[in-house]
């Protein structure tokens, strides 16, 4: 995945802010959302990102997979990322 061409990102102390320069809309990701996005941009598979988050935060793999899938769905639905 990659950022949509109209979207720029900026790191913050709390995560990342994404701005769609065409529409002027912006989104804020917390640190976990930022980790999901960065993993996707680095070419990682969702399952690998979920496994890392499950280990890091001590949560079940299935819960982590659902959470990662939800972030991906929101990023894609808002047209912030494209395949």
Secondary structure, DSSP 4 states (H G I P E B T S, - for coil): -EE-TTEEEEEETTEEEEEETTT--EEEEEHHHHHHHHHHHTT--HHHHHHHHHHHHT--HHHHHHHHHHHHHHHHHTTSEE-
